[in-house]
Amino acid sequence: MKRFLALLLALLMTAGALASCAKEEPAQQGDKTSAAQSGGAPAQQTAAETGTAAPAEPEPEPEPAYVDPYEAVKNYWKPEQLTQAWGPEQLVEHLFFHPIIAYPKYAFHESGASQAQRYGLDDWMVTVDEYNKILQSVYDKGYILVAMEDVWSEYTNDAGEQRMKRNTLMLPEGKKPLVISFDDVNYYPYMLEEGFTSKLVVGDDGEIWAECTDPYTGEVFLTKELDATPILDQFVYEHPDFSLNGAKAIFSLTGYCGILGYRTQDDRDIAKDSPERPAFEQYRAAEIEAVKPVIARLKETGWTFGSHTWGHIRLDTKPLSVVVNDTERWADEVGSLVGPTQILFYPHGARPDGNDWKNTGERFKYLQGQGFRVFASVGTNSFSYVKPDICAVICDRLHPDGTTLRGGSDGRTLGWYMQFYDARDIIDLDVRPPLGVTWKAK
């Protein structure tokens, strides 16, 4: 009986073990453990295990193609919109500026400059705010920027002689042509100490910026808001109808302190065999290479270049030998970088030989023989005169600055500039030296 019970118990245990084995799931292929064995969530099957294709990786979004903002300016006006003929008998206005003052309070009151130097800045410069207001005013009054190269051209007369002529400009209806030029965009050392920007550079965005040093903190930074060049660039980008065929302005450059903030000038005081010469040549070569992309971008975007002589010399009194040496040096040190030009801007407004439109003296003949055709001085209106005896034209420019904003000696300049702006709305008397004005308040 005992043997029967033991046998029965063994049979029951075997049956139970078999039943338990029948309930287990088979292990997954590839030696993966089952969820029951691992105690976790069900294992994910691969595409190869299921026999289905894996979902494709999403394509990365393509980078948008770069579009030069200048293209919208250059192509803004269509030929069919240029229906107004501005003939040779109609005036093309010309305004010129010196570099503008980025920190006027510092320049006029807080720098280490002498009183005479500060008053000189007041005479010949405008501040950033004044410059912005002038641009807005000439735009509001219907002016449009044109290139000097489009205003004048050379031709052969019936006698076979080369002469200059005023071209007929085709403008949009209601617009009036305006040339703008900037003298001394060289960033002279005194400017760097008296509240100006220090050089032009090409930024990471491919656009022209100005390098500036905060006179209070010493911080060096890039700006488009404190220098005349990038300010005009931005204004034209925001108002593309302000430019005809992409025209901007002309740089009137000297060379004795380099150009555009780069010390590209030769120092002839360092002899060729001086031990100092190799280091100087290395420094100068680096400055020349650094300025090249700046020049290229300016040329690409509607800026052109003219001569202001190499040494800012007076063309009315300097001997011809000095004029020759200076002109050759400008061609060698400046023209070799910016390219040839037909435009000469007189330093101090001093006319060669004393009276360039009545006389054609030796200085004028020499300069014309070097390729200059447009000779620009300074005057009370945008006077121009085509010389009948030689291939040249004389053009005067008006000068927005402290002298004219204050009204001149007798207040008359207020009226001369009213076609562009009302000086009473432009001048910042709160920051300028207390030197008074000669016009009557509104």
Buried (B, 14 or more C-beta within 10 A) or exposed (E): EEEEEEEEEEEEEEEEEEEEEEEEEEEBEEEEEBEEEEEEEEBEEEEEEEEEEEEEEEEEEEEEEEEEBBEEBBEBBEEEEBEEEBEBEEEBBBBBBBBBBBBBBBBBEBBEBEEEBBBBBBBBBBBBBBBBBBBBBBBEEEBBBBBBBBBBEEEEEEEEEEBBEBBEBBBBEEBBBBBBBBBBBBBBEBBBBBBBBBBBBBEEEBBBBBBBBEBEEEEEEBBBEBBBBBBBBBBBBEBBBBBBBBBBBBBBBBBBBBBBBBBBBBEEEBEEEEEEEEEEBEEBEEBBEBBEEBBEBBEEBBBBBBBBBBBBBBBBEBEBEBBBBBBEBBBEBBBEBBEEBBBBBBBEBBBBBEEBBEEBBEBBBBBBEBBBBBBBBBBBEBBBBBBEEBBBBBBBBBBBBBBBBBBBEEBEBBEBBEBBBBBBEBBBEEBBBEEEBEBEEE
